[in-house]
Amino acid sequence: MAQVSTIGLDLAKNVFQVHGIDAQGKVLVRRSLRRAEVLAFFAKLSSCLIGMEACGSAHHWVRELSKFGHTVKLMPPAYVKPYFKRGKTDAVDAEAIAEAVTRPTMRFVAVKSADQQAVLMLHKDATCWFGNGPC
């Protein structure tokens, strides 16, 4: 059986979409996972490249999935958009993410630690509190 080499993971509130391909680009996995199933699914998978669109919760998922030996990369959503082939659904998003993460010219977002994210939240709260910017 072929081994998954790349996964596009579309994050959502409750149900995440997974699109996995092998080294030749053949689709091996196309399924949805409930939030509680995500870690168990990736723990069973051999090490691979995982792509996600950058958002607040994505940094948490990068830290968790990296513990299983996966290489996880975040991309700005605007850079993934050109890889959409048809209408917008979670499955199409995951497929576009899997394609985008393999591109040699793709630019990636640096992953923030939990402490870095906490400091940014404090900074945002202080900015809102003192009326120095949008909340």
N, C-alpha and C positions, 0 to 999 in steps of 0.2 A: 504494500500500500504506500502511496506517495505521502510525503511529510509536508505539513503546512510550513511554508517559509515566511509568509507575510500575512498579517491580519489588519484589516481596517475595522476599528471599533467606534461605533457611533454611540456617544453617551446620551442618556436621557434621564428623566426623573426616576422611572421605575423599570423600564424595559430597555436594554441595550441591544443593539444589532451588531452581529459579527459577520464579517466577510473574509474568509481565509482562502489563500491561493498557494499553490506549490511553486517551485522555482521556474517552471515553464509557463506559469500564469493560469493553469487550470484551476477552476473553482472546486475546492474540497469541502468548505464549510460555509453555509449560509443559513444562519439561524438567529433567533432572538434569545436573550437571556434575561431573566429577572435579576434585579440588583443582588439578591442573596446568592445567586448561582454563579456570578462572575468569577470570584476567586477560585472556587472549586474547578470550574472549567479550565482556567488558565494554569492551575497547579498541575493538571494531568497532561497538559500539552508540552511537547518538547520545545526548547528555546527557539524563539522566532522573533521577527521584527514586527512590532505592533505600532500602528499609527493612530493618532487621535487628533481631533480638532482641539485647540487650546481653549480652555474655559476655566472657571474657578475650581470646579471639582476634578478636572483632568489632572492637575498636579498630584492630587491624592492618589488617583488611580495609577499614575506613572510610578509613584513610590511603592505601591502595593504590588503591581505586576512585575516590577524590576526584581523583587525579592525571589521570584521564581526563575530568574536567569534570563528573562526576556529583555530584548533591546526595545525600549519604548520611546517614541518620538512624538512631540507635539508640533502641530502646524497651525499657523493663523488660518481661521476659517476662510478668509478672502483668498488665500493661496490654494485652497482645495477646490473652490468653486469652479474653476475651468475644467475640472476633471469629471463633472457631472455629464452623463450621457442622455438622460431623460428626466421626466418629472421628479419632483422632490418627495422622497419617502425616506424613512430610516434605512431601509435596505439599500437604496440607491446611494445614500450618504456614505454608508459603510464601504460600498464598492468604490466610490470615488476616493475615499480616504486611503484604501488599500493601494490604489493606483498612484495617488499623489506621494505617498511616503517612499515609494521606490524611485522617484525621479531624482536624477543626479543634481539638478539645479534647485531643488526645493530648499527653502530656508526654514529652519526649525526654531522653536521657542525654547528658551532655557527653562528647565524645570526648577520650580521653587521648593525649598524645604518647608516643612510645617512652620518653623520659626519665621521664615521670610514671609510666608502668607499671613501669619499673625501680626507681624509688624505692619504690613501693608493695610490690614484691616484697621489697626489702631490709627494709622495715619489718615485713612479715609474718614473714620469717625471724628477725628480731631478737625479735619477740614470742614466737615459738615457742621460740627458743633460751633466753630468760630465763624461760620459763614464765609469761608474763603474759597468756596468752589461748589460745584454741583454735588449732590448726594446720590 
